Every structure is written in structure tokens, then in C-alpha cells.
Amino acid sequence: MGRPRTPLLDRERITTTALQLIDETGDFSVPRIARRLGVQTGSVYHHVDGRDGIVELLRERVASAIETATLDLAPWDAAVEAWARSYRAAFAAHPRAIPLLMTSPVRAPRVLDQYERAVTRLLEAGFELAGIMALITALENLVLGSALDLAAPETMWEPADSASTPHLAAALAAVGDHRADRAFEVGLAAFMDHARALCESGRS
């Protein structure tokens, strides 16, 4: 029998399968990837550095949807805001991957390069070096929390008796559509105001 024209296994197929499993169940394992691809578990290890290696491939795959060109926009605050929106959209497409990716160190070179660009952009804007990673981490907390919120039910609070929580019931009734989007806009506006204030204080 001749060899198949298309290889049964490569890093792209492994990453795609792992992401499919995460989207479906919230996790993956190397044996489950192998079963879905119809290969032996050991064959997967010939292409990736175990589970940790697959996690970094997943990180690269999800983060590849972030439009890094947004970091070149001017002025700096327009760049950061656009980057945050693109970052949120990329991870909102795979919300079940967020807990997995955010609880392991970032090692993927292409993802680290994106952080390098973000740090460089903030340095060029005049931010103090000591505060930049706290600022980026705070933005990620907002972005990733909101990406998870997009996957949550539109109504997250269900009081059993509105009479016992009348103000909460009234506030919930007044929420309207797109709760998660509106909450993100509130958080992003507050973050950007704080970031601008920090930038100005660093210049003074």
C-alpha cells in the first residue's frame, strides 16, 4: 500500500483536535487526541512535547486571531483599546480554553512577541517600566473575564423572591440586551481613564 498523500498526523491537526475537544468538553488529553485522529498515543508524542507543548500550540492558535496591527495605531490609547477588543474577541471564540491557558506560563514565542510589542508601545507612550506588567495584567483580567462572561447566560442573577431583593429585581429588569458587552464597555472605559492618568503622572 502506498503512503497517504496527506500525513495522518502533524502539529496543526493535533492542535485543531485539542481545541475541538476543549470547545466540546473543557479539556483534552493526549490519548483522546490520538483516538479522535485514529492513531496511537505514542505517535502524537513524536510531534509535540507532551501536554505542555500542546497547551502552547493552543495558545498560539487562539492568540493568532488577535489583530496585533492594532498595537501600531496612534495615539497609544487607541492602540491599547483596539488591542483589548481584538484580544477579547479572539478568546471569546474559545471560552473553555481560557482557564487552561491562563493557569500555565506563557512560553510560545509568537505570543511572547505580542507582549513584547505591547510593552514597547507603552514604554514609547511614556509609562514607567515598573508598572507596565501590572497594567497589562489588569487589562487581561478585564478582557478574559469579559470573554468568559460572553459565554455565560444573559441572565446571571435569578432571585427566588423579588420581594426580598426589590432593588436587585428592579436593576435586573432594567438591564436590557447585551449585558456582557455593556459591562465590558464600562470596565474598559474605567481602565483607559486610569491608564491615561498613569501615563500623564509618569511624564510629570
PyMOL commands that place a pseudoatom at each C-alpha (Angstrom):
pseudoatom trace, name=CA, resn=MET, resi=1, chain=A, elem=C, hetatm=0, pos=[0.000, 0.000, 0.000]
pseudoatom trace, name=CA, resn=GLY, resi=2, chain=A, elem=C, hetatm=0, pos=[1.349, 3.413, -0.964]
pseudoatom trace, name=CA, resn=ARG, resi=3, chain=A, elem=C, hetatm=0, pos=[1.872, 6.123, 1.609]
pseudoatom trace, name=CA, resn=PRO, resi=4, chain=A, elem=C, hetatm=0, pos=[-1.064, 8.560, 2.015]
pseudoatom trace, name=CA, resn=ARG, resi=5, chain=A, elem=C, hetatm=0, pos=[-0.691, 11.851, 0.203]
pseudoatom trace, name=CA, resn=THR, resi=6, chain=A, elem=C, hetatm=0, pos=[-1.746, 13.759, 3.300]
pseudoatom trace, name=CA, resn=PRO, resi=7, chain=A, elem=C, hetatm=0, pos=[0.055, 12.867, 6.553]
pseudoatom trace, name=CA, resn=LEU, resi=8, chain=A, elem=C, hetatm=0, pos=[-2.253, 11.446, 9.201]
pseudoatom trace, name=CA, resn=LEU, resi=9, chain=A, elem=C, hetatm=0, pos=[-0.587, 13.488, 11.883]
pseudoatom trace, name=CA, resn=ASP, resi=10, chain=A, elem=C, hetatm=0, pos=[1.099, 16.848, 12.243]
pseudoatom trace, name=CA, resn=ARG, resi=11, chain=A, elem=C, hetatm=0, pos=[1.156, 19.699, 14.742]
pseudoatom trace, name=CA, resn=GLU, resi=12, chain=A, elem=C, hetatm=0, pos=[-1.692, 21.542, 13.025]
pseudoatom trace, name=CA, resn=ARG, resi=13, chain=A, elem=C, hetatm=0, pos=[-4.022, 18.533, 13.204]
pseudoatom trace, name=CA, resn=ILE, resi=14, chain=A, elem=C, hetatm=0, pos=[-3.075, 17.882, 16.810]
pseudoatom trace, name=CA, resn=THR, resi=15, chain=A, elem=C, hetatm=0, pos=[-3.779, 21.493, 17.750]
pseudoatom trace, name=CA, resn=THR, resi=16, chain=A, elem=C, hetatm=0, pos=[-7.083, 21.554, 15.876]
pseudoatom trace, name=CA, resn=THR, resi=17, chain=A, elem=C, hetatm=0, pos=[-8.223, 18.347, 17.537]
pseudoatom trace, name=CA, resn=ALA, resi=18, chain=A, elem=C, hetatm=0, pos=[-7.182, 19.500, 21.013]
pseudoatom trace, name=CA, resn=LEU, resi=19, chain=A, elem=C, hetatm=0, pos=[-9.088, 22.764, 20.525]
pseudoatom trace, name=CA, resn=GLN, resi=20, chain=A, elem=C, hetatm=0, pos=[-12.163, 20.870, 19.345]
pseudoatom trace, name=CA, resn=LEU, resi=21, chain=A, elem=C, hetatm=0, pos=[-12.051, 18.725, 22.475]
pseudoatom trace, name=CA, resn=ILE, resi=22, chain=A, elem=C, hetatm=0, pos=[-11.707, 21.798, 24.688]
pseudoatom trace, name=CA, resn=ASP, resi=23, chain=A, elem=C, hetatm=0, pos=[-14.602, 23.553, 22.944]
pseudoatom trace, name=CA, resn=GLU, resi=24, chain=A, elem=C, hetatm=0, pos=[-16.719, 20.445, 23.495]
pseudoatom trace, name=CA, resn=THR, resi=25, chain=A, elem=C, hetatm=0, pos=[-15.690, 19.364, 26.988]
pseudoatom trace, name=CA, resn=GLY, resi=26, chain=A, elem=C, hetatm=0, pos=[-13.393, 21.989, 28.508]
pseudoatom trace, name=CA, resn=ASP, resi=27, chain=A, elem=C, hetatm=0, pos=[-10.245, 19.841, 28.460]
pseudoatom trace, name=CA, resn=PHE, resi=28, chain=A, elem=C, hetatm=0, pos=[-8.155, 17.475, 26.363]
pseudoatom trace, name=CA, resn=SER, resi=29, chain=A, elem=C, hetatm=0, pos=[-5.749, 14.606, 26.833]
pseudoatom trace, name=CA, resn=VAL, resi=30, chain=A, elem=C, hetatm=0, pos=[-3.153, 13.129, 24.543]
pseudoatom trace, name=CA, resn=PRO, resi=31, chain=A, elem=C, hetatm=0, pos=[-4.917, 9.716, 24.421]
pseudoatom trace, name=CA, resn=ARG, resi=32, chain=A, elem=C, hetatm=0, pos=[-8.207, 11.390, 23.479]
pseudoatom trace, name=CA, resn=ILE, resi=33, chain=A, elem=C, hetatm=0, pos=[-6.487, 13.328, 20.716]
pseudoatom trace, name=CA, resn=ALA, resi=34, chain=A, elem=C, hetatm=0, pos=[-4.957, 10.106, 19.432]
pseudoatom trace, name=CA, resn=ARG, resi=35, chain=A, elem=C, hetatm=0, pos=[-8.295, 8.286, 19.466]
pseudoatom trace, name=CA, resn=ARG, resi=36, chain=A, elem=C, hetatm=0, pos=[-10.033, 11.048, 17.574]
pseudoatom trace, name=CA, resn=LEU, resi=37, chain=A, elem=C, hetatm=0, pos=[-7.276, 11.130, 14.961]
pseudoatom trace, name=CA, resn=GLY, resi=38, chain=A, elem=C, hetatm=0, pos=[-7.180, 7.355, 14.722]
pseudoatom trace, name=CA, resn=VAL, resi=39, chain=A, elem=C, hetatm=0, pos=[-3.524, 6.985, 15.685]
pseudoatom trace, name=CA, resn=GLN, resi=40, chain=A, elem=C, hetatm=0, pos=[-1.540, 5.531, 18.548]
pseudoatom trace, name=CA, resn=THR, resi=41, chain=A, elem=C, hetatm=0, pos=[-0.915, 7.773, 21.557]
pseudoatom trace, name=CA, resn=GLY, resi=42, chain=A, elem=C, hetatm=0, pos=[2.829, 7.409, 21.112]
pseudoatom trace, name=CA, resn=SER, resi=43, chain=A, elem=C, hetatm=0, pos=[2.557, 8.823, 17.598]
pseudoatom trace, name=CA, resn=VAL, resi=44, chain=A, elem=C, hetatm=0, pos=[1.271, 12.128, 18.981]
pseudoatom trace, name=CA, resn=TYR, resi=45, chain=A, elem=C, hetatm=0, pos=[4.344, 12.455, 21.184]
pseudoatom trace, name=CA, resn=HIS, resi=46, chain=A, elem=C, hetatm=0, pos=[6.546, 12.286, 18.072]
pseudoatom trace, name=CA, resn=HIS, resi=47, chain=A, elem=C, hetatm=0, pos=[5.152, 15.678, 17.039]
pseudoatom trace, name=CA, resn=VAL, resi=48, chain=A, elem=C, hetatm=0, pos=[4.655, 17.587, 20.302]
pseudoatom trace, name=CA, resn=ASP, resi=49, chain=A, elem=C, hetatm=0, pos=[6.351, 17.981, 23.671]
pseudoatom trace, name=CA, resn=GLY, resi=50, chain=A, elem=C, hetatm=0, pos=[3.603, 16.330, 25.697]
pseudoatom trace, name=CA, resn=ARG, resi=51, chain=A, elem=C, hetatm=0, pos=[0.611, 18.106, 27.203]
pseudoatom trace, name=CA, resn=ASP, resi=52, chain=A, elem=C, hetatm=0, pos=[2.548, 21.304, 27.949]
pseudoatom trace, name=CA, resn=GLY, resi=53, chain=A, elem=C, hetatm=0, pos=[3.639, 21.510, 24.344]
pseudoatom trace, name=CA, resn=ILE, resi=54, chain=A, elem=C, hetatm=0, pos=[0.052, 21.161, 23.158]
pseudoatom trace, name=CA, resn=VAL, resi=55, chain=A, elem=C, hetatm=0, pos=[-1.060, 23.898, 25.556]
pseudoatom trace, name=CA, resn=GLU, resi=56, chain=A, elem=C, hetatm=0, pos=[1.421, 26.287, 23.971]
pseudoatom trace, name=CA, resn=LEU, resi=57, chain=A, elem=C, hetatm=0, pos=[0.258, 25.298, 20.492]
pseudoatom trace, name=CA, resn=LEU, resi=58, chain=A, elem=C, hetatm=0, pos=[-3.292, 26.035, 21.619]
pseudoatom trace, name=CA, resn=ARG, resi=59, chain=A, elem=C, hetatm=0, pos=[-2.192, 29.397, 22.991]
pseudoatom trace, name=CA, resn=GLU, resi=60, chain=A, elem=C, hetatm=0, pos=[-0.612, 30.278, 19.687]
pseudoatom trace, name=CA, resn=ARG, resi=61, chain=A, elem=C, hetatm=0, pos=[-3.696, 29.163, 17.775]
pseudoatom trace, name=CA, resn=VAL, resi=62, chain=A, elem=C, hetatm=0, pos=[-6.165, 31.174, 19.872]
pseudoatom trace, name=CA, resn=ALA, resi=63, chain=A, elem=C, hetatm=0, pos=[-3.898, 34.228, 20.107]
pseudoatom trace, name=CA, resn=SER, resi=64, chain=A, elem=C, hetatm=0, pos=[-3.309, 34.208, 16.343]
pseudoatom trace, name=CA, resn=ALA, resi=65, chain=A, elem=C, hetatm=0, pos=[-6.786, 35.699, 15.964]
pseudoatom trace, name=CA, resn=ILE, resi=66, chain=A, elem=C, hetatm=0, pos=[-5.711, 38.830, 17.861]
pseudoatom trace, name=CA, resn=GLU, resi=67, chain=A, elem=C, hetatm=0, pos=[-5.011, 41.649, 15.420]
pseudoatom trace, name=CA, resn=THR, resi=68, chain=A, elem=C, hetatm=0, pos=[-1.522, 42.676, 16.522]
pseudoatom trace, name=CA, resn=ALA, resi=69, chain=A, elem=C, hetatm=0, pos=[-1.518, 45.516, 13.995]
pseudoatom trace, name=CA, resn=THR, resi=70, chain=A, elem=C, hetatm=0, pos=[-3.820, 47.334, 16.413]
pseudoatom trace, name=CA, resn=LEU, resi=71, chain=A, elem=C, hetatm=0, pos=[-0.740, 47.995, 18.565]
pseudoatom trace, name=CA, resn=ASP, resi=72, chain=A, elem=C, hetatm=0, pos=[0.612, 50.219, 15.779]
pseudoatom trace, name=CA, resn=LEU, resi=73, chain=A, elem=C, hetatm=0, pos=[-2.339, 52.600, 15.913]
pseudoatom trace, name=CA, resn=ALA, resi=74, chain=A, elem=C, hetatm=0, pos=[-1.897, 56.152, 17.118]
pseudoatom trace, name=CA, resn=PRO, resi=75, chain=A, elem=C, hetatm=0, pos=[-2.281, 57.553, 19.669]
pseudoatom trace, name=CA, resn=TRP, resi=76, chain=A, elem=C, hetatm=0, pos=[-1.237, 54.886, 22.187]
pseudoatom trace, name=CA, resn=ASP, resi=77, chain=A, elem=C, hetatm=0, pos=[-4.617, 54.753, 23.935]
pseudoatom trace, name=CA, resn=ALA, resi=78, chain=A, elem=C, hetatm=0, pos=[-6.381, 53.982, 20.646]
pseudoatom trace, name=CA, resn=ALA, resi=79, chain=A, elem=C, hetatm=0, pos=[-3.874, 51.154, 20.135]
pseudoatom trace, name=CA, resn=VAL, resi=80, chain=A, elem=C, hetatm=0, pos=[-4.447, 49.667, 23.590]
pseudoatom trace, name=CA, resn=GLU, resi=81, chain=A, elem=C, hetatm=0, pos=[-8.225, 49.910, 23.311]
pseudoatom trace, name=CA, resn=ALA, resi=82, chain=A, elem=C, hetatm=0, pos=[-8.297, 48.291, 19.871]
pseudoatom trace, name=CA, resn=TRP, resi=83, chain=A, elem=C, hetatm=0, pos=[-5.922, 45.554, 21.040]
pseudoatom trace, name=CA, resn=ALA, resi=84, chain=A, elem=C, hetatm=0, pos=[-8.169, 44.852, 24.033]
pseudoatom trace, name=CA, resn=ARG, resi=85, chain=A, elem=C, hetatm=0, pos=[-11.237, 44.489, 21.817]
pseudoatom trace, name=CA, resn=SER, resi=86, chain=A, elem=C, hetatm=0, pos=[-9.459, 42.142, 19.414]
pseudoatom trace, name=CA, resn=TYR, resi=87, chain=A, elem=C, hetatm=0, pos=[-7.995, 40.152, 22.320]
pseudoatom trace, name=CA, resn=ARG, resi=88, chain=A, elem=C, hetatm=0, pos=[-11.468, 39.716, 23.808]
pseudoatom trace, name=CA, resn=ALA, resi=89, chain=A, elem=C, hetatm=0, pos=[-12.960, 38.572, 20.506]
pseudoatom trace, name=CA, resn=ALA, resi=90, chain=A, elem=C, hetatm=0, pos=[-10.198, 36.008, 19.953]
pseudoatom trace, name=CA, resn=PHE, resi=91, chain=A, elem=C, hetatm=0, pos=[-10.675, 34.364, 23.339]
pseudoatom trace, name=CA, resn=ALA, resi=92, chain=A, elem=C, hetatm=0, pos=[-14.456, 34.688, 23.321]
pseudoatom trace, name=CA, resn=ALA, resi=93, chain=A, elem=C, hetatm=0, pos=[-14.402, 32.293, 20.347]
pseudoatom trace, name=CA, resn=HIS, resi=94, chain=A, elem=C, hetatm=0, pos=[-12.969, 29.602, 22.671]
pseudoatom trace, name=CA, resn=PRO, resi=95, chain=A, elem=C, hetatm=0, pos=[-14.064, 30.483, 26.220]
pseudoatom trace, name=CA, resn=ARG, resi=96, chain=A, elem=C, hetatm=0, pos=[-13.444, 26.994, 27.587]
pseudoatom trace, name=CA, resn=ALA, resi=97, chain=A, elem=C, hetatm=0, pos=[-9.776, 27.339, 26.701]
pseudoatom trace, name=CA, resn=ILE, resi=98, chain=A, elem=C, hetatm=0, pos=[-9.341, 30.353, 28.971]
pseudoatom trace, name=CA, resn=PRO, resi=99, chain=A, elem=C, hetatm=0, pos=[-8.925, 28.530, 32.325]
pseudoatom trace, name=CA, resn=LEU, resi=100, chain=A, elem=C, hetatm=0, pos=[-6.431, 26.132, 30.742]
pseudoatom trace, name=CA, resn=LEU, resi=101, chain=A, elem=C, hetatm=0, pos=[-4.341, 28.813, 29.063]
pseudoatom trace, name=CA, resn=MET, resi=102, chain=A, elem=C, hetatm=0, pos=[-4.404, 31.279, 31.929]
pseudoatom trace, name=CA, resn=THR, resi=103, chain=A, elem=C, hetatm=0, pos=[-3.143, 28.814, 34.532]
pseudoatom trace, name=CA, resn=SER, resi=104, chain=A, elem=C, hetatm=0, pos=[0.117, 27.933, 32.800]
pseudoatom trace, name=CA, resn=PRO, resi=105, chain=A, elem=C, hetatm=0, pos=[3.134, 30.146, 31.989]
pseudoatom trace, name=CA, resn=VAL, resi=106, chain=A, elem=C, hetatm=0, pos=[3.292, 31.736, 28.553]
pseudoatom trace, name=CA, resn=ARG, resi=107, chain=A, elem=C, hetatm=0, pos=[6.184, 30.243, 26.570]
pseudoatom trace, name=CA, resn=ALA, resi=108, chain=A, elem=C, hetatm=0, pos=[5.022, 30.328, 22.943]
pseudoatom trace, name=CA, resn=PRO, resi=109, chain=A, elem=C, hetatm=0, pos=[7.451, 32.611, 21.044]
pseudoatom trace, name=CA, resn=ARG, resi=110, chain=A, elem=C, hetatm=0, pos=[4.802, 34.204, 18.828]
pseudoatom trace, name=CA, resn=VAL, resi=111, chain=A, elem=C, hetatm=0, pos=[2.657, 35.040, 21.841]
pseudoatom trace, name=CA, resn=LEU, resi=112, chain=A, elem=C, hetatm=0, pos=[5.622, 36.426, 23.767]
pseudoatom trace, name=CA, resn=ASP, resi=113, chain=A, elem=C, hetatm=0, pos=[6.395, 38.591, 20.749]
pseudoatom trace, name=CA, resn=GLN, resi=114, chain=A, elem=C, hetatm=0, pos=[2.938, 40.116, 21.025]
pseudoatom trace, name=CA, resn=TYR, resi=115, chain=A, elem=C, hetatm=0, pos=[3.586, 41.009, 24.656]
pseudoatom trace, name=CA, resn=GLU, resi=116, chain=A, elem=C, hetatm=0, pos=[6.937, 42.490, 23.636]
pseudoatom trace, name=CA, resn=ARG, resi=117, chain=A, elem=C, hetatm=0, pos=[5.113, 44.747, 21.193]
pseudoatom trace, name=CA, resn=ALA, resi=118, chain=A, elem=C, hetatm=0, pos=[2.605, 45.791, 23.841]
pseudoatom trace, name=CA, resn=VAL, resi=119, chain=A, elem=C, hetatm=0, pos=[5.323, 46.599, 26.382]
pseudoatom trace, name=CA, resn=THR, resi=120, chain=A, elem=C, hetatm=0, pos=[7.283, 48.532, 23.759]
pseudoatom trace, name=CA, resn=ARG, resi=121, chain=A, elem=C, hetatm=0, pos=[4.186, 50.532, 22.820]
pseudoatom trace, name=CA, resn=LEU, resi=122, chain=A, elem=C, hetatm=0, pos=[3.564, 51.511, 26.444]
pseudoatom trace, name=CA, resn=LEU, resi=123, chain=A, elem=C, hetatm=0, pos=[7.202, 52.430, 27.014]
pseudoatom trace, name=CA, resn=GLU, resi=124, chain=A, elem=C, hetatm=0, pos=[7.135, 54.635, 23.943]
pseudoatom trace, name=CA, resn=ALA, resi=125, chain=A, elem=C, hetatm=0, pos=[3.972, 56.285, 25.275]
pseudoatom trace, name=CA, resn=GLY, resi=126, chain=A, elem=C, hetatm=0, pos=[5.829, 57.275, 28.443]
pseudoatom trace, name=CA, resn=PHE, resi=127, chain=A, elem=C, hetatm=0, pos=[4.695, 54.690, 31.004]
pseudoatom trace, name=CA, resn=GLU, resi=128, chain=A, elem=C, hetatm=0, pos=[7.074, 53.802, 33.825]
pseudoatom trace, name=CA, resn=LEU, resi=129, chain=A, elem=C, hetatm=0, pos=[8.662, 50.391, 33.322]
pseudoatom trace, name=CA, resn=ALA, resi=130, chain=A, elem=C, hetatm=0, pos=[7.866, 49.184, 36.848]
pseudoatom trace, name=CA, resn=GLY, resi=131, chain=A, elem=C, hetatm=0, pos=[4.120, 49.488, 36.314]
pseudoatom trace, name=CA, resn=ILE, resi=132, chain=A, elem=C, hetatm=0, pos=[3.699, 48.143, 32.799]
pseudoatom trace, name=CA, resn=MET, resi=133, chain=A, elem=C, hetatm=0, pos=[3.148, 44.454, 33.577]
pseudoatom trace, name=CA, resn=ALA, resi=134, chain=A, elem=C, hetatm=0, pos=[0.613, 45.293, 36.281]
pseudoatom trace, name=CA, resn=LEU, resi=135, chain=A, elem=C, hetatm=0, pos=[-1.230, 47.384, 33.699]
pseudoatom trace, name=CA, resn=ILE, resi=136, chain=A, elem=C, hetatm=0, pos=[-1.174, 44.627, 31.069]
pseudoatom trace, name=CA, resn=THR, resi=137, chain=A, elem=C, hetatm=0, pos=[-2.265, 42.034, 33.637]
pseudoatom trace, name=CA, resn=ALA, resi=138, chain=A, elem=C, hetatm=0, pos=[-5.157, 44.228, 34.735]
pseudoatom trace, name=CA, resn=LEU, resi=139, chain=A, elem=C, hetatm=0, pos=[-6.239, 44.625, 31.122]
pseudoatom trace, name=CA, resn=GLU, resi=140, chain=A, elem=C, hetatm=0, pos=[-6.050, 40.860, 30.607]
pseudoatom trace, name=CA, resn=ASN, resi=141, chain=A, elem=C, hetatm=0, pos=[-8.172, 40.291, 33.714]
pseudoatom trace, name=CA, resn=LEU, resi=142, chain=A, elem=C, hetatm=0, pos=[-10.829, 42.549, 32.222]
pseudoatom trace, name=CA, resn=VAL, resi=143, chain=A, elem=C, hetatm=0, pos=[-10.588, 41.087, 28.722]
pseudoatom trace, name=CA, resn=LEU, resi=144, chain=A, elem=C, hetatm=0, pos=[-10.594, 37.413, 29.700]
pseudoatom trace, name=CA, resn=GLY, resi=145, chain=A, elem=C, hetatm=0, pos=[-13.250, 37.839, 32.355]
pseudoatom trace, name=CA, resn=SER, resi=146, chain=A, elem=C, hetatm=0, pos=[-15.445, 39.514, 29.782]
pseudoatom trace, name=CA, resn=ALA, resi=147, chain=A, elem=C, hetatm=0, pos=[-14.718, 36.771, 27.220]
pseudoatom trace, name=CA, resn=LEU, resi=148, chain=A, elem=C, hetatm=0, pos=[-15.982, 34.241, 29.762]
pseudoatom trace, name=CA, resn=ASP, resi=149, chain=A, elem=C, hetatm=0, pos=[-18.980, 36.446, 30.503]
pseudoatom trace, name=CA, resn=LEU, resi=150, chain=A, elem=C, hetatm=0, pos=[-19.956, 36.351, 26.826]
pseudoatom trace, name=CA, resn=ALA, resi=151, chain=A, elem=C, hetatm=0, pos=[-20.359, 32.577, 27.175]
pseudoatom trace, name=CA, resn=ALA, resi=152, chain=A, elem=C, hetatm=0, pos=[-22.489, 32.920, 30.311]
pseudoatom trace, name=CA, resn=PRO, resi=153, chain=A, elem=C, hetatm=0, pos=[-26.294, 33.092, 30.362]
pseudoatom trace, name=CA, resn=GLU, resi=154, chain=A, elem=C, hetatm=0, pos=[-27.710, 36.519, 29.585]
pseudoatom trace, name=CA, resn=THR, resi=155, chain=A, elem=C, hetatm=0, pos=[-29.400, 36.456, 32.995]
pseudoatom trace, name=CA, resn=MET, resi=156, chain=A, elem=C, hetatm=0, pos=[-26.898, 35.558, 35.708]
pseudoatom trace, name=CA, resn=TRP, resi=157, chain=A, elem=C, hetatm=0, pos=[-28.999, 36.500, 38.760]
pseudoatom trace, name=CA, resn=GLU, resi=158, chain=A, elem=C, hetatm=0, pos=[-32.271, 34.717, 39.495]
pseudoatom trace, name=CA, resn=PRO, resi=159, chain=A, elem=C, hetatm=0, pos=[-33.740, 35.809, 42.836]
pseudoatom trace, name=CA, resn=ALA, resi=160, chain=A, elem=C, hetatm=0, pos=[-36.281, 33.323, 44.138]
pseudoatom trace, name=CA, resn=ASP, resi=161, chain=A, elem=C, hetatm=0, pos=[-38.404, 36.114, 45.559]
pseudoatom trace, name=CA, resn=SER, resi=162, chain=A, elem=C, hetatm=0, pos=[-38.174, 39.614, 44.114]
pseudoatom trace, name=CA, resn=ALA, resi=163, chain=A, elem=C, hetatm=0, pos=[-39.921, 40.975, 47.182]
pseudoatom trace, name=CA, resn=SER, resi=164, chain=A, elem=C, hetatm=0, pos=[-36.873, 40.149, 49.307]
pseudoatom trace, name=CA, resn=THR, resi=165, chain=A, elem=C, hetatm=0, pos=[-34.470, 41.818, 46.850]
pseudoatom trace, name=CA, resn=PRO, resi=166, chain=A, elem=C, hetatm=0, pos=[-36.572, 44.597, 45.311]
pseudoatom trace, name=CA, resn=HIS, resi=167, chain=A, elem=C, hetatm=0, pos=[-33.693, 46.819, 44.209]
pseudoatom trace, name=CA, resn=LEU, resi=168, chain=A, elem=C, hetatm=0, pos=[-31.821, 43.912, 42.627]
pseudoatom trace, name=CA, resn=ALA, resi=169, chain=A, elem=C, hetatm=0, pos=[-35.006, 42.829, 40.841]
pseudoatom trace, name=CA, resn=ALA, resi=170, chain=A, elem=C, hetatm=0, pos=[-35.546, 46.348, 39.520]
pseudoatom trace, name=CA, resn=ALA, resi=171, chain=A, elem=C, hetatm=0, pos=[-31.938, 46.648, 38.380]
pseudoatom trace, name=CA, resn=LEU, resi=172, chain=A, elem=C, hetatm=0, pos=[-32.159, 43.300, 36.582]
pseudoatom trace, name=CA, resn=ALA, resi=173, chain=A, elem=C, hetatm=0, pos=[-35.366, 44.336, 34.861]
pseudoatom trace, name=CA, resn=ALA, resi=174, chain=A, elem=C, hetatm=0, pos=[-33.626, 47.462, 33.595]
pseudoatom trace, name=CA, resn=VAL, resi=175, chain=A, elem=C, hetatm=0, pos=[-30.526, 45.703, 32.222]
pseudoatom trace, name=CA, resn=GLY, resi=176, chain=A, elem=C, hetatm=0, pos=[-31.698, 45.359, 28.638]
pseudoatom trace, name=CA, resn=ASP, resi=177, chain=A, elem=C, hetatm=0, pos=[-29.889, 43.421, 25.921]
pseudoatom trace, name=CA, resn=HIS, resi=178, chain=A, elem=C, hetatm=0, pos=[-26.162, 42.735, 25.545]
pseudoatom trace, name=CA, resn=ARG, resi=179, chain=A, elem=C, hetatm=0, pos=[-25.383, 42.786, 29.252]
pseudoatom trace, name=CA, resn=ALA, resi=180, chain=A, elem=C, hetatm=0, pos=[-21.858, 41.385, 28.806]
pseudoatom trace, name=CA, resn=ASP, resi=181, chain=A, elem=C, hetatm=0, pos=[-20.944, 43.868, 26.078]
pseudoatom trace, name=CA, resn=ARG, resi=182, chain=A, elem=C, hetatm=0, pos=[-22.192, 46.799, 28.102]
pseudoatom trace, name=CA, resn=ALA, resi=183, chain=A, elem=C, hetatm=0, pos=[-20.326, 45.624, 31.185]
pseudoatom trace, name=CA, resn=PHE, resi=184, chain=A, elem=C, hetatm=0, pos=[-17.131, 45.325, 29.139]
pseudoatom trace, name=CA, resn=GLU, resi=185, chain=A, elem=C, hetatm=0, pos=[-17.514, 48.876, 27.869]
pseudoatom trace, name=CA, resn=VAL, resi=186, chain=A, elem=C, hetatm=0, pos=[-17.865, 50.146, 31.453]
pseudoatom trace, name=CA, resn=GLY, resi=187, chain=A, elem=C, hetatm=0, pos=[-14.756, 48.273, 32.551]
pseudoatom trace, name=CA, resn=LEU, resi=188, chain=A, elem=C, hetatm=0, pos=[-12.692, 49.232, 29.508]
pseudoatom trace, name=CA, resn=ALA, resi=189, chain=A, elem=C, hetatm=0, pos=[-13.598, 52.919, 29.852]
pseudoatom trace, name=CA, resn=ALA, resi=190, chain=A, elem=C, hetatm=0, pos=[-12.556, 52.889, 33.505]
pseudoatom trace, name=CA, resn=PHE, resi=191, chain=A, elem=C, hetatm=0, pos=[-9.324, 51.076, 32.679]
pseudoatom trace, name=CA, resn=MET, resi=192, chain=A, elem=C, hetatm=0, pos=[-8.441, 53.507, 29.901]
pseudoatom trace, name=CA, resn=ASP, resi=193, chain=A, elem=C, hetatm=0, pos=[-9.121, 56.538, 32.121]
pseudoatom trace, name=CA, resn=HIS, resi=194, chain=A, elem=C, hetatm=0, pos=[-6.804, 55.077, 34.769]
pseudoatom trace, name=CA, resn=ALA, resi=195, chain=A, elem=C, hetatm=0, pos=[-4.143, 54.245, 32.190]
pseudoatom trace, name=CA, resn=ARG, resi=196, chain=A, elem=C, hetatm=0, pos=[-4.219, 57.773, 30.795]
pseudoatom trace, name=CA, resn=ALA, resi=197, chain=A, elem=C, hetatm=0, pos=[-3.832, 59.189, 34.299]
pseudoatom trace, name=CA, resn=LEU, resi=198, chain=A, elem=C, hetatm=0, pos=[-0.854, 56.903, 34.934]
pseudoatom trace, name=CA, resn=CYS, resi=199, chain=A, elem=C, hetatm=0, pos=[0.747, 57.937, 31.682]
pseudoatom trace, name=CA, resn=GLU, resi=200, chain=A, elem=C, hetatm=0, pos=[0.370, 61.617, 32.499]
pseudoatom trace, name=CA, resn=SER, resi=201, chain=A, elem=C, hetatm=0, pos=[1.774, 61.151, 36.003]
pseudoatom trace, name=CA, resn=GLY, resi=202, chain=A, elem=C, hetatm=0, pos=[4.772, 59.322, 34.570]
pseudoatom trace, name=CA, resn=ARG, resi=203, chain=A, elem=C, hetatm=0, pos=[5.513, 62.285, 32.322]
pseudoatom trace, name=CA, resn=SER, resi=204, chain=A, elem=C, hetatm=0, pos=[5.257, 64.889, 35.075]
for i in range(1, 204): cmd.bond("trace and resi %d" % i, "trace and resi %d" % (i + 1))
show_as sticks, trace
zoom trace
